[in-house]
Amino acid sequence: MKRLAYIAIFTLFLCSPLFAQTDIPSDLKGSYKFVTNPGLGFDNQLEKGTVNSELIYKNGLITVVGYNEDEKMVYYRYWDFTDNTSPNAVRYNDKVFQLPLSDFKILTEKRYKRFKGVEAGAYTIPFRLRGIGGGGENNSSFDFESSLSLQANMVVGVGPRYQPESNFDFSLGVGITGVKLNEKNSSVTEERTASALTTSLGVVFKPVSNANIGLFMGFDFLGADDESVNWNYDGEMWIGLGINISFNKIQTTASPVALENK
């Protein structure tokens, strides 16, 4: 019985560091890059569970693999780095290193996926330029208009690795647009409004968080009931412009794996 008790105590002693390690906080999860120049008292990193130290590899890409709440210690692994200047060509990614959380925050910058995600929603394109270039199938001439159009769209966001939000949103949309028919652009004798099926492709640029600039191209197709009016712009490409077009905020969490392009 005593022997079993000794074994249990010894096992508990060996495993105590494991129990001390808690789940990684959500705001700490993900991948990082060492960005601060060594030489500010942060030259070395300890290998986890040892007294062995290695030089911190500036610009090294790492992924957080553990966290000790009691000691405020961050555990991480390099993506892929071999120190060929070392006599033994140390492979950093074969080891788990540790740094105090306060030092870790100073030395690293979070890395995010370039692909920020996909969102679905609705938007409107207030201004359209028609008859671009002129001389289309319907002998359409240049015109511009403000159209009432509501479209469902799928938006793909992309951006740099150092921020979670997207800088560019690419859009694919389909919807219904109200088009104005008159004697100048169709064969109607009285001005009226018709409905057209709209398809569009576009991109929204985000120079700052609260100012968006959208550039779109698309096509409007009148329904069967209105085909006989010979609308000049039926099936012709248009260019749409918009400022402060607001899509849902697309952002990503920190990149959790080392398989993406650096």
C-alpha positions in Angstrom: 0.0 0.0 0.0 2.8 2.4 0.9 4.5 1.6 -2.4 1.3 2.6 -4.3 1.1 5.8 -2.2 4.8 6.7 -3.1 4.1 6.0 -6.8 1.1 8.2 -6.7 2.9 11.1 -5.0 5.9 10.7 -7.4 3.6 10.7 -10.4 1.7 13.8 -9.1 5.1 15.5 -8.6 6.2 14.8 -12.2 2.9 15.9 -13.7 2.5 19.1 -11.6 3.9 21.3 -14.4 1.2 19.9 -16.7 -1.6 20.8 -14.3 -0.2 24.3 -13.9 -0.4 24.9 -17.7 -3.9 26.3 -18.4 -5.8 26.7 -21.7 -4.4 29.4 -24.0 -6.5 32.6 -23.6 -8.4 33.5 -26.8 -6.6 36.8 -27.3 -3.2 35.0 -27.1 -3.9 32.1 -29.4 -2.5 32.1 -32.9 0.8 32.9 -34.6 3.3 35.7 -34.1 6.5 37.2 -35.5 9.5 38.4 -33.5 9.9 42.1 -34.5 11.9 43.8 -31.7 15.7 44.0 -32.2 17.6 41.8 -29.8 20.0 43.6 -27.4 17.4 45.2 -25.1 17.7 42.5 -22.5 15.6 40.1 -24.5 18.4 38.2 -26.4 17.7 34.7 -25.1 14.8 32.3 -24.9 14.6 29.3 -22.6 13.7 25.9 -23.9 10.6 24.7 -21.9 11.4 22.6 -18.9 15.2 23.1 -19.1 17.9 25.7 -18.3 19.0 25.6 -22.0 18.8 28.9 -23.8 19.0 29.9 -27.5 19.2 33.3 -29.1 15.8 34.7 -30.2 15.5 34.6 -33.9 14.3 38.0 -35.1 11.7 37.8 -37.8 11.0 34.2 -36.7 7.4 33.0 -37.1 6.0 31.2 -34.1 2.8 29.6 -32.9 1.7 29.7 -29.3 1.2 26.2 -28.0 0.6 26.7 -24.3 0.3 29.2 -21.4 0.9 29.0 -17.7 -1.5 31.4 -15.9 0.3 31.1 -12.5 3.7 32.1 -13.9 2.4 34.2 -16.7 4.6 32.2 -19.1 4.0 31.8 -22.8 5.1 28.6 -24.6 5.6 28.7 -28.3 7.1 26.7 -31.2 8.9 28.1 -34.3 7.3 27.4 -37.7 10.5 26.3 -39.5 14.0 27.6 -38.6 17.4 26.0 -38.4 20.3 28.0 -37.0 23.0 27.0 -39.4 25.5 29.1 -37.6 25.3 26.8 -34.6 27.9 24.0 -34.5 25.1 21.5 -34.3 22.7 23.3 -36.7 20.0 23.6 -34.1 16.5 23.1 -35.4 14.4 25.5 -33.5 11.1 24.1 -34.7 11.9 20.8 -32.9 11.7 22.6 -29.5 9.2 24.4 -27.4 10.4 27.7 -26.0 9.1 30.0 -23.3 9.0 33.7 -22.5 7.3 35.7 -19.7 4.0 37.2 -21.1 5.3 40.8 -20.5 8.4 40.1 -22.6 6.4 38.2 -25.2 4.1 41.2 -25.8 7.1 43.5 -26.3 9.0 41.2 -28.7 6.2 39.9 -31.0 3.5 41.1 -33.4 0.5 39.0 -34.1 0.2 37.5 -37.6 -3.2 37.0 -39.3 -4.4 35.2 -42.4 -4.3 37.1 -45.6 -7.7 35.6 -46.4 -10.0 37.3 -43.9 -13.2 35.3 -44.6 -16.5 35.4 -46.5 -19.6 37.3 -45.6 -23.1 37.5 -47.2 -25.3 40.5 -47.1 -27.1 43.2 -49.2 -26.0 46.4 -50.7 -27.0 49.0 -53.2 -25.0 50.8 -56.0 -26.4 54.3 -56.3 -24.6 55.6 -59.4 -24.1 53.8 -62.8 -22.4 54.8 -65.9 -23.9 53.2 -69.0 -22.9 53.0 -72.6 -19.2 52.9 -71.8 -17.4 53.3 -75.1 -20.7 53.7 -77.0 -21.6 51.7 -80.2 -22.7 48.6 -78.4 -25.1 46.0 -79.8 -28.0 48.3 -79.2 -26.2 51.4 -80.4 -26.2 52.7 -76.8 -24.7 56.1 -76.1 -23.0 57.2 -72.8 -25.4 58.0 -70.0 -25.3 58.1 -66.2 -28.1 57.5 -63.7 -29.1 56.9 -60.1 -30.8 53.5 -59.9 -32.8 51.9 -57.1 -31.2 48.5 -56.8 -31.0 46.0 -54.0 -28.6 43.1 -54.4 -27.7 40.0 -52.4 -24.0 39.6 -52.4 -21.1 37.3 -51.4 -18.0 39.2 -50.2 -14.5 37.8 -49.9 -12.1 39.9 -47.7 -8.3 40.0 -48.0 -5.7 42.1 -46.3 -2.2 42.1 -44.8 -1.0 39.7 -42.1 -0.4 42.4 -39.5 -4.1 43.3 -39.1 -7.3 41.3 -38.7 -9.5 43.4 -40.9 -9.7 43.3 -44.7 -8.3 46.1 -46.9 -10.1 44.9 -50.0 -13.5 43.2 -50.4 -14.3 41.4 -53.6 -18.0 41.1 -54.3 -20.2 38.9 -56.4 -23.9 40.0 -56.5 -27.3 39.4 -58.0 -30.5 41.3 -57.5 -33.3 43.5 -59.0 -32.8 47.0 -60.3 -35.5 49.6 -61.3 -34.5 51.1 -64.7 -36.0 54.2 -66.2 -37.4 53.8 -69.7 -38.1 56.8 -71.9 -38.2 57.9 -75.5 -34.4 58.5 -75.6 -33.3 55.1 -74.4 -36.1 52.8 -75.7 -39.1 52.5 -77.9 -41.7 53.5 -75.2 -43.8 56.6 -75.8 -44.3 57.4 -72.2 -41.7 57.3 -69.4 -42.0 54.5 -67.0 -39.9 52.2 -64.8 -39.2 48.5 -65.5 -37.5 45.8 -63.4 -34.2 44.2 -64.5 -32.2 41.2 -63.3 -28.8 42.5 -62.2 -25.5 40.7 -61.9 -22.3 42.4 -60.7 -18.7 42.0 -59.8 -16.9 44.6 -57.7 -14.2 45.5 -55.3 -14.3 47.9 -52.3 -11.1 49.7 -51.2 -10.8 50.7 -47.6 -8.1 53.4 -47.2 -9.3 54.0 -43.7 -11.8 52.1 -41.5 -14.7 54.5 -42.0 -14.2 55.5 -45.7 -14.9 52.9 -48.4 -14.7 53.4 -52.1 -16.5 50.8 -54.4 -16.0 50.1 -58.0 -18.3 47.7 -59.7 -19.2 46.4 -63.2 -22.4 44.6 -64.1 -25.2 43.9 -66.5 -29.0 44.5 -66.4 -31.4 42.2 -68.2 -35.0 43.2 -68.7 -37.7 40.5 -68.1 -39.7 38.9 -70.9 -42.6 41.4 -70.4 -40.3 44.3 -71.3 -38.0 42.8 -74.0 -40.1 44.4 -76.7 -39.3 48.0 -75.6 -35.7 47.7 -77.1 -34.0 49.3 -74.2 -30.6 50.5 -75.3 -28.7 49.1 -72.3 -30.4 45.7 -72.1 -27.5 43.3 -71.4 -24.9 46.0 -71.8 -22.1 46.5 -69.3 -22.3 49.3 -66.8 -19.8 50.7 -64.3 -20.9 51.5 -60.8 -19.3 53.8 -58.3 -19.9 54.3 -54.6 -18.4 56.0 -51.6 -18.8 54.8 -48.0 -20.3 51.5 -49.1 -20.4 49.6 -45.9 -20.1 45.8 -45.9 -20.0 43.8 -42.8 -16.6 44.0 -41.1 -14.6 41.1 -42.3 -11.7 40.0 -40.1 -9.8 36.9 -39.2 -8.3 35.4 -36.1 -4.5 35.0 -35.8 -3.2 32.4 -38.2 -3.0 29.1 -36.2 -0.9 27.0 -38.4 2.5 27.1 -40.0 1.5 25.8 -43.4 0.5 29.1 -45.0 2.9 31.2 -47.0 4.9 33.5 -44.9 
